């Protein structure tokens, strides 16, 4: 249920509405726009007489019922686009934010060389994995906290914001000490305890779509994070598992305009994990831009042939620079900033 307040609602009137919602053991989520203020009401059991009772309160314009299973990420709750701000980086304001870097942090030298190159080409966020979920237990699984320290240090030196994955509940506070943006990987999209813990942290979060998840399930996972207070959610399409074997996954580009119609949250795309092949990353990046992506998450490595993780899908520094030139040209054609 959504409570739409009158334009000139007073603090006292709003407090009265919030108190009535609390009496019903429901949770309120306030969204203030330029013209109106709305209160999202969520909870397991909505008393049947509550909507009429609240609609009669002073300061209330009208009540809307949300039929969808997800509430907080929905366009009904917040018609205007959410812009996630990470310092001076704005994700969802009509521009294109590129997050680039190696799949795994291997050394300070490797990460610094990559960071300097991607920044020169126009990237605004440095990505790098310190904890890596790998299918094989014998694969390189990251440098742990040492990698986080390198990531934060290189980010500060190059003046780039940094994003990295958090895999377990007990890692959340640790990763938040070093990273500007937390990332929830595809395998953890339905790890609800982890989602709730990230929801309690004041850090933007990239939520990747589960490899076998529907769009509704993806948005419900965002609800878990937002329901705990963290509204800074960035959705990331990274391909889904299908019967096709020619690519690592099947990049569902149709999800970008679909989600932007269903939700106010910014949506980015990860063409590297979606395709698994470096030569498919540039065309899929351009296609994602055409489909309305607010950003791209791209793997870049100074020497992909010797990368410890996912070298086959990583762009060289030169290839990344060439791609960025093409993205800028396409942005101009689309009149996007």
N, C-alpha and C positions, 0 to 999 in steps of 0.2 A: 504494500500500500504506500502511496505517496501523498503527503499533505502539502498542498500548494498554498503558501501564505500570501496575504495581500501585500502590495508594494510598500506601503508605509507601516508595516507591522512593527509594533514596539517590542522592546526586550521583555517587558512583563508579559505581553500576550504570547510571545514565543515560549517563555518559561512555563506558562500555563499549559501549552500544548505538549511540551516535552514531559512535564510532570504527569499528564494524563496517560501518555504513552508508557512511561516508566511504571505507573500503577498496574498496567496490564502485563508487566514483566516482558516488555518488548524493548528492542534497541533502536535508538534514533541515529540517523546519519544526516547531517545538514549539508546542503549544497547551496551556496550563495552565488547567484548570477547577477548580471547587471540590472535586469528588470525584475526578477522574482527570486524568492528564497523557497526552496523545497526541503521537506524532511522525508527521508526514506525510512519506512518503518519495517523492520525485519524481525522475525522470530518464528518459532515452531507453530504456535497456535494464536491466530488472530480472533479475538472475541467477535462474534457476529454483530454486536451492537456498537462496537468501538468506532467504526467509520462515521456513523451518524452522530455519535456523541462528540467526536472531535470536530466534525464539520459545523456544529453549532457554536463552537468556541469563538470568541472575538479574535480577529486577526487571520482567520482561516478563509481562504477564497473558495477552494473546492478540494475534493478527495478524488484520487485516481487509483484504481486497482491495477496492479501489474500481474498479468496472467503468466508471464514467463517464470521459469524456475530460478533464474538468476535475477537479482534486483539491482544491486549497486553498480555493476558495470553497464547497465542498460541505458539506452537513449531516453527512455521514459523518466528515469531518475535524474538524468542530467543531459538535456538536449544539446548543449554546447560541447565542443571538443575539449577534452582534458589536455593540458600542456604540462608535461613533466619537466621540471627545471632542475638541472644539475649544475649549480653555479651559473655560468653564462651560457650553458648549452640548453637549448629548449627543444624538446621532442614532442611533436604533435602540433606545431604552429604553422604548418604548411610548407616548411623547408624539409631538407633531407639531412639527417644526421648519420654519419658513417662511423661505425665502431669497427676498428681493424686491429689485427695483431695475430700472434701465433696461437695455435690451439693450446699448446703447453709452454709454460715458461721453462727454459732449459738452462739459461745463464743470464747474468746481467748484460753481458756483451751482446748476446743474441737479441734480448728484448730492447735494449737501447738502440741498436742499429735499426730494428723494425720501427720503433716509436718515432725516431727522427725522420724516417722515410715516409711513414704514413701521414705524419703531421704535415710535412712539406707538400704532400699530394692533396691535403685538404681534410683528412680525418679529424674528428673532434674528440673521439673517445678511444682509448687503448684497451684492447681486450687481451686476456692471457689467462690460461688455466693453471691454478696452483693445486687443485684437487680434481683429478680427472676420473670420471666413471668409465671404465673400460670393460668391454665384453670378456676379454681374456684376463684372468688374474695375473698373468705373467707379462702383460704389457706395461709400459711406463705409465705410472698413475700420478705423476706430478711431484713437485718439490715441497708441497705442504706450506707451512708458515714461512719458511725461507723464501719460497716463491712469492708469497704475499708481500713480504718486505721488499723484494726486488721490484715488484709491480708498483707499489706505492712510491718507492724511491724514483723509479724511472718516470712515472707519471708526474711527480712533482718537478723533476728536472726538465721535462719537455713541456710542462704546462698542459698536459692532457688529463682529462678525467679517466678513471679506470673502471672496468667491469670485469667481474670474475664469478665463477660458479660456486655456490654453496650446496653441499650435498647432504648434510646431516644437521639435526637440531643443535647439537653441541658445537657446530662450526659457525653458527649464525653470528654470535657476538664477536668471535675472532675475526671473521671475514669483514664484518662491518667496521672494524678498527682500521682496515687498510683500504677498502674499496669504496668508491663513490656510488656504484650501482651493483646490487646483488643479482645473480642470475640463477633461476631455477631451470634445470635441464629437463629434457623430454622425459627421462626415466622417473623424475620426481614430480611431474605435473600433478599427480594424484596422491602425493605423499602429504596428506592433509595436516598432519602435525607439524611438518616442516613449513607448509604454507602459512599456518597460523602463527608460527614463531617469527617468520619473516614479516608477517602483518603487524607484529608488535615493535618492529625496528623502524626507526625514522631514516630509511634509505629507499631510494627508488629501486624497483625490482623489474628485471626482465623475466617474463614468464613464457617459457617455450611451450609450444603445443606438444602434447604427448604424441608419440609416433603412431598410435592407434586411436587417438581421441577425436570425438566429434567437436564441432565448433561450440555446441552448447556445453559439453563437458569442460572445454577449455575456459569458457566464461564462468562456469561454476567454480573452477579452481581460482580464478581471479576474485570471485566473491569471498572465498576463504580468507584471502589476504586482506581485502578491503574491509571485511567484516570485523577484523581486529584493529582497524584504525589506519592502516597504511593505504592511502588512496593513490600512491605514486606507482602505478602498475603500467608496465609497457608490455604489450603482447608481442610474441615473436613466432611467426610461421617458419618452421624449419623442415617441412616435408613430412609426409605420412607414409606408413608402410602399406604397400600394395603388392600385387602379384608381379609387378615389373622388376626385372633384375638388371636392366641396362644402366640404371642409376642407383645410387645408394638408397634414396627414398624418392617419392613422387612429390614434387613441389606443387602444392595446391595454391596456385596464384589466385584462384577465385575466392579464397577465404579472405583476402585482403579487403576487397570492396564489400563483401558480405559482412565481415566483422565491423567495418567502419559504419555500416548502416545499422547494425544491431547494437553497437556499443560506442561510448564516447571516448574510450581509451585509445592511446596511440598504438599503432601496429607497425612493427618492423619485420624484416625478412632476413633469414639466414640461408643464402643460396649455397654456401660451402657445404654444410651438413646435409642439405637437401639433395644435392647432386652427387657429392663425393668425388667429383672430377674437376680439376682446376679450370679446364677449358670451357666448362659449362657455367662457371661462376659469372663471367662478364655478361653473356646474353641473358641469364636469369636475373642478374642485378638490374639490368635495363628494363626487363619485363616487369619486375617488381615495382620499379619506379613508375612505369606506365600504369600499373594497377593501383597506384595510390599509396605505396609504402611511405611511412614517415621516417624510415631509417633502414640501414643495412648493417648486418653483422657479418664481416668478411674475414676469413683466415688468410693471413699474410706471413711469410717466413723468408728470411734472407737466403736460405739454402734448403728448399723443400725436399730435395732428394735425400738429405740427411736429417730430416726432422724426426724427432722421437715420437711424434703423434700426428696422424692425418696429413702427411706431406703431400699425398696425391690430390688433395682438395685445396691446397694452399697456393695462393698466388705469389709469384716472386715480387720483389719490390718494384721492378720495372713494369710488370704486368698490372700491378695495382695502380701505379701512376697513370698508365694508359687508360685503364677503366675509369678512373676519376675524371679524366678529361672528357670522356664520352658522357659520363653522368652529368657533368656541368653543362655540356652542350644540350643534352636532352632536357635538363631543367629549364634552360632558356626557352626552348621550344614550347614547353608546357606552361611558361610564365609562372614558374614556382621560384620562390626566393632561395 
